Amino acid sequence: EHIEEEKKNINDLFAKTLSIDLNDRLAFVKHLFEEDVNAYERVLSQIVTYESWEEVEVFINEMVKPEYQNWKDKEPIEARFLTILQKSTRMKLIIFLIKKKI
């Protein structure tokens, strides 16, 4: 139970580190998720549960992109989205490692 509680706390912290500014959010919803805010939020909710960047990449490439024509001709906005997610995933790992040392 203690491990589950700690995992929940880490995920809560990660959710707070996943800050996407309004302009980026609007662009991602419009260009990557065909203006479906709920789909965008569902994807982010799923992403915050993963433990590694590799898991996030697999999820995006195998589950998300196929639903949206593999984000064809959206490479610049896709790159921005993935960069933000990757930085946030790294932050989650750093928080996890810091908590382990405490």
N, C-alpha and C positions, 0 to 999 in steps of 0.2 A: 504493500500500500504506500509506503514511503517513497518508493521509486516512481510509482504512478503520480503521486502528488508533486514530486520534483519535476517530472516530465511535463505535467500540466503547467507548473510555474514557468518552466523554460519556454513552453509554447506561448504562454501569455506574454512573456517578455519579448519573444520573437514577433508576436503580432504587433507589439508596440514599436518594434524596430522597422517593421514593414511600412514605412511611410512613403506614400506616393503622392506627389503634389497634384493639385486639382487639374492643372493643364495636362499633365501626363495621364492622369486617370481618364479624363475626357477623351484624349487621343486614343488610348488603349481600348476603351469601350467602343468608340466609333470605328476604328480601323481594324482591330484584331477580333472584336467580339460582336461585330455587326450591330452595334448600338444596343446590345442586350446587357444591361447593367447587372441583372441577376446572374447571368452566365459568368461574367467577369468576377463578381463577388464569390460565386461558388468555386471558381478556379482558385482564387486567392485563399479561400477557407481551406481548401484541400492542400494547397502548397504549404501552408504553415504547419501542417501535421508531419511533413517529411523531415527526416533526420539529416539528409545530405543533399548537396547540389545534384549529384548523380540521380537521385530519386526524382527530384524536381524535373530534370531534363527528360527523363524517361516518360514521366507523366505528361509533360507538355508535348513531346514529340509523338507519343503513341495515343494519347487520349484527347488532347485539346486541339492541336493543329489540324488533325484530320476532320474535325467538325467544322472547321472554318477554311476550307480549301488550302490547307497547309500554309495559310498566311501568304499566299502567292502575291508577289509584287508589294509586299509589306515589310521587306527586309529591314529598312532603317528603323521603323517603329518597333518591330520585333526585337531588334538588337537592343534598343533602349529598354524595353520591357524586361528582357532577360538580364541585362546588366543590373538593373535595380533589384531584381529577384536574387541574383547571385550575390550581390553585396549584402543583402538582408540575410541570406543563408549563411554567409560567412560570419555575420554578426551573431547569429544564433549559436554557431559553434563556439565563438569566443566567449559568449555568456555562459555556455555550458561548461567550458573548460575553467573559467574563473570560479564558477560555483563548485566545481569538483575540488578545487584547491582550498576552498574556505572550510 
